[in-house]
Structures are given as structure tokens and as C-alpha cells.
Amino acid sequence: MPRLTVSLAQMPIAFGDVKRNYSVMEKMVKDSAARNSKLIVLPELWSTGYDLENAKNYADEMNKGMFAQISKLATQYKIAIAGSLLEKRGLEVANSMPLFAPNGRMMGIYRKIHLFQLMEEDKWLQPGSSSLTIDLPWGATGMAICYDLRFPELFRRYAVEDQVTMVILSAEWPLVRIEHWRTLLMARAIENQCYIVATNTAGEVGDTVFGGHSMVVDPWGKIIVEAGEEPQLLTVDIELDRVKEAREKIPVFDDRRDELY
């Protein structure tokens, strides 16, 4: 059975300290490569946290060099890297998640569609305008960021229209609602019969305590690895054939009644 080794970088985020956060991220990438991971997923806004009042300043800095640095890391350690950060888009700023291949090429960039009012994203950021699926060696892969998890329509589109093997999700999900996080991740995996690979941050960032519990859920809804609430690098093997197995065993998509929805 073909397998993919992935790592989840449940890192602490130093509020507004790009240099420090980059250093932590770089070490986790190096350690993931040493574990023979082919993909590492970082948390949402891993380089800054939710310091959105200064979003445009950070975004300028990201555009000047951060993408190039991540590309270089991917090439150096021969690993795919995904995780969200602030990106300058004309005069606006987006919460964006690029995916860099092991050769350093940016395969695509997803911009968060659903902005979270409780963290004032709608005040400071521009929403994305489309979903994103990338064809990768391990299969079609959908992209999502944090609050997107509460919108099953996005995940159903990935499963039905794009027939994804997995959805990668980068998040800063608070501890106070961590049971929502756990339940929704399992639900998205079960109803779409695909892997959900989700990385959260851990610890206090600004005024919010984030909940960790990064995890990989298989197409049957089984959690195959889950972190606790502390910073941690998780690594696990994914058995890719389980997606086909689940969809053949229970052909949910064949029984959909689109004309009635």
C-alpha cells in the first residue's frame, strides 16, 4: 500500500516576531526531513500571529523575501512545505497559504475565503475568491485555513468536483473551542472520505490561548495521530489507498441528489 510520511509543526508563535518564528519553523522543517517526511504543514499565520493591525508591514516583508526563503528551505531539505502567512495583494493583504514543492517551486497559493470576524480578519484582510486543489505526487490535495473548517461546502466541493485524496488545513484555533475543532475535523474526513491533515498552533499568542491538538484523520474518521496542547512536531505515515477503499465500500457520492439540494 503506497504511503506518504507527513509532519505537523504544532509550533508556538511569538506575536509579531518574524525572525524568532522563522527560526522555530526552520528547525521543524529540518527535523521533519530527518524523519523522511515528504510534507510538513505549518500553523496559520505562523510567522506573525494575529497582529493584524500591522498586517501591511508584515506583508511587505513577506513579499520581499519570505517566499524565497521558504522555497530555499524546501529545496535544501527536499520536502514540501505548506502554511499560512500574510501576503500583499495590490493595496490589500490576504491570509494566504502557499505550497512549495521539494524542488522549491510554489505549486499554488490558497487565500482564505472565510474571514473570521472574532479575530477582526474582516477589518484588516481581503478574502480569497476561489478554492484551490493541487495535483501532487500523492494525489489531488485541497487547501483550507482555520475558519474554513466550519464551512462543509468547501470540503464537499474538494471531494466531489476535485476528488481529493486529502485536504491540508493550517490553523490558529483557540483552546476554548477545541472540541469544535476535533469534532469538525473528524466530520469533514468522514463525510468526504478523504484524509484531513490539520496543524494548529499551541500556547498563548497575543491575548488568545490556542489549543493544539493537531491531527491527521483518515477517510473513515479515525484519528491516526493527534498532539496534545503543547508545542510538538508530529510525524505519521498515511496509507493513501484508504481513500479509494472508503469510497468503494460506501459510495456516498454516487447516491447524492444534487437536484434536491
C-alpha positions in Angstrom: 0.0 0.0 0.0 1.5 3.4 -1.0 2.4 5.6 1.9 3.1 9.3 2.5 5.1 10.5 5.5 3.8 13.8 6.8 4.8 16.1 9.7 2.6 18.6 11.6 4.5 21.5 13.0 2.5 22.4 16.1 4.7 25.3 16.9 4.4 28.2 19.4 4.1 31.6 17.7 5.8 34.6 19.1 3.4 37.5 18.5 4.8 39.8 15.8 8.4 38.3 16.0 9.0 37.1 12.4 12.7 36.3 13.0 12.0 34.1 16.0 9.1 32.3 14.4 11.2 31.6 11.3 13.9 30.1 13.4 11.5 27.7 15.0 9.9 26.8 11.7 13.3 26.2 10.1 14.3 23.7 12.8 11.0 21.9 12.5 11.5 21.6 8.7 15.0 20.2 9.3 13.7 17.7 11.9 10.8 16.7 9.6 13.2 16.0 6.7 15.4 13.9 9.1 12.3 11.8 9.7 11.9 11.3 6.0 8.7 13.4 5.7 7.7 14.4 2.3 5.4 17.2 3.5 5.3 19.5 6.5 2.2 21.6 7.4 2.7 24.7 9.5 0.0 26.6 11.5 -2.0 29.6 10.4 -0.1 32.9 10.3 2.9 31.1 11.7 5.3 34.0 11.1 3.4 36.7 12.9 0.3 35.5 14.7 -2.8 37.7 14.6 -1.0 41.0 14.8 -3.3 42.3 12.1 -3.0 46.0 12.8 0.5 45.7 11.4 -0.5 43.3 8.6 0.5 45.5 5.7 4.0 46.0 7.2 4.5 42.2 7.6 3.0 41.6 4.2 5.6 43.9 2.6 8.3 42.0 4.3 6.9 38.6 3.3 6.7 39.7 -0.4 10.3 40.9 -0.3 11.9 37.7 0.8 9.9 35.2 2.9 8.5 33.2 -0.1 12.1 32.9 -1.4 13.4 31.7 1.9 10.7 29.1 2.2 11.4 27.9 -1.3 15.1 27.6 -0.5 14.3 25.6 2.6 12.1 23.2 0.6 14.9 22.7 -1.8 17.5 22.3 0.8 15.6 19.6 2.8 13.8 18.1 -0.2 10.4 18.5 1.5 7.1 20.1 0.5 6.1 23.0 2.8 2.6 24.4 3.4 1.4 27.0 6.0 -0.4 30.3 6.0 1.1 33.8 6.3 0.3 37.4 5.3 0.6 38.2 1.7 0.4 41.6 0.0 -2.2 41.7 -2.8 -2.0 45.1 -4.5 -3.1 47.5 -1.8 -4.7 44.8 0.3 -3.4 41.9 2.4 -4.6 38.3 2.4 -4.2 35.3 4.7 -2.5 33.0 2.2 -1.2 29.5 2.2 1.4 28.7 -0.4 2.6 25.1 -1.0 6.2 24.7 -2.0 7.4 21.5 -3.7 10.7 19.8 -2.7 12.3 21.4 -5.7 11.4 24.9 -4.4 8.6 25.6 -6.9 5.5 27.2 -5.5 2.8 24.8 -6.7 -0.1 27.1 -5.8 -1.3 29.6 -3.2 -4.7 29.4 -1.4 -6.2 32.6 0.0 -8.5 32.2 3.0 -12.1 32.5 1.7 -14.0 32.8 5.0 -12.7 35.7 7.2 -13.2 35.3 11.0 -14.9 38.3 12.5 -14.0 37.4 16.1 -10.3 38.0 15.2 -11.1 41.1 13.1 -9.9 39.4 9.9 -12.8 41.1 8.0 -11.4 44.5 9.2 -7.8 44.1 8.1 -7.7 41.4 5.4 -9.1 40.8 1.9 -10.9 37.4 1.4 -9.8 34.9 -1.2 -12.1 34.3 -4.2 -11.6 30.7 -5.0 -10.8 27.2 -3.7 -7.6 25.5 -4.6 -6.7 21.9 -5.4 -3.2 21.0 -6.4 -2.2 17.8 -8.2 0.7 16.3 -6.2 2.6 13.0 -6.3 0.4 11.6 -3.6 -2.9 12.7 -5.2 -5.1 15.8 -5.6 -4.8 18.0 -2.5 -7.2 20.7 -1.3 -6.3 23.6 0.8 -8.1 25.4 3.7 -7.3 27.7 6.5 -8.8 27.6 10.1 -12.3 29.1 10.0 -12.9 27.4 6.6 -13.4 24.2 8.6 -16.8 25.4 9.7 -18.0 25.6 6.0 -18.6 22.0 4.8 -19.5 23.2 1.3 -15.8 23.9 0.6 -14.7 20.4 1.6 -17.6 18.8 -0.3 -16.5 20.7 -3.4 -13.0 19.3 -3.0 -14.3 15.8 -2.6 -17.0 15.7 -5.4 -15.5 18.0 -8.1 -11.8 17.5 -7.5 -11.8 14.0 -5.9 -9.1 15.0 -3.5 -7.0 12.4 -1.6 -6.6 14.9 1.3 -7.2 18.4 2.5 -4.4 20.3 4.2 -5.6 22.8 6.9 -3.5 25.4 8.6 -5.0 26.9 11.8 -4.9 29.1 14.9 -7.8 27.5 16.7 -8.4 28.7 20.3 -8.3 26.3 23.2 -11.8 27.4 24.4 -13.4 25.8 21.3 -11.0 22.9 20.9 -13.8 20.3 21.0 -15.4 22.0 17.9 -12.0 21.6 16.2 -11.7 17.9 16.9 -15.3 17.2 16.0 -15.3 19.1 12.8 -12.0 17.6 11.6 -13.5 14.1 12.0 -16.7 15.1 10.4 -15.0 16.6 7.3 -13.0 13.4 6.9 -16.0 11.1 7.3 -18.4 12.9 5.0 -15.8 13.5 2.3 -14.0 10.2 2.6 -10.5 11.8 2.4 -7.6 12.5 4.7 -7.7 15.7 6.8 -4.2 16.9 7.7 -4.6 19.7 10.1 -1.9 21.7 12.0 -2.9 24.1 14.9 -0.7 26.3 17.0 -0.1 25.9 20.7 0.2 28.3 23.6 -0.6 31.9 24.2 -0.3 34.3 21.2 -1.3 37.8 21.9 -4.4 37.7 24.1 -5.5 34.2 23.0 -4.6 30.8 24.1 -4.6 28.3 21.2 -5.4 24.7 21.7 -3.0 22.5 19.8 -4.5 19.0 19.0 -3.1 19.0 15.5 -4.1 15.8 13.9 -4.4 13.6 10.8 -7.8 11.9 10.3 -8.3 9.1 7.9 -11.2 8.7 5.4 -13.1 6.5 7.9 -12.9 9.3 10.6 -10.2 7.5 12.6 -7.6 9.8 14.2 -4.3 8.2 13.3 -2.2 10.8 15.2 -3.1 13.7 17.5 -1.0 16.1 19.5 -1.8 17.5 23.0 -1.8 21.1 23.9 1.9 21.7 24.0 4.3 22.6 21.1 5.2 19.4 19.3 6.4 18.0 15.9 4.2 15.1 14.9 5.2 12.7 12.1 3.0 9.9 10.7 2.6 7.6 7.7 -0.6 8.0 5.6 -1.8 4.9 3.7 -3.1 6.5 0.5 -5.2 3.6 -0.7 -7.6 4.1 2.2 -9.3 6.9 0.3 -10.3 4.6 -2.6 -11.2 1.8 -0.2 -13.6 4.1 1.7 -15.3 5.4 -1.4 -15.8 2.0 -2.9 -17.1 0.5 0.4 -19.6 3.3 0.9 -20.3 5.1 -2.4 -21.7 8.2 -0.9 -21.0 10.4 -3.8 -22.9 8.1 -6.2 -26.0 8.5 -4.1 -26.1 12.3 -3.8 -29.3 14.0 -5.1 -27.9 17.3 -6.4 -31.3 18.2 -7.9 -32.8 18.3 -4.5 -30.2 20.3 -2.6 
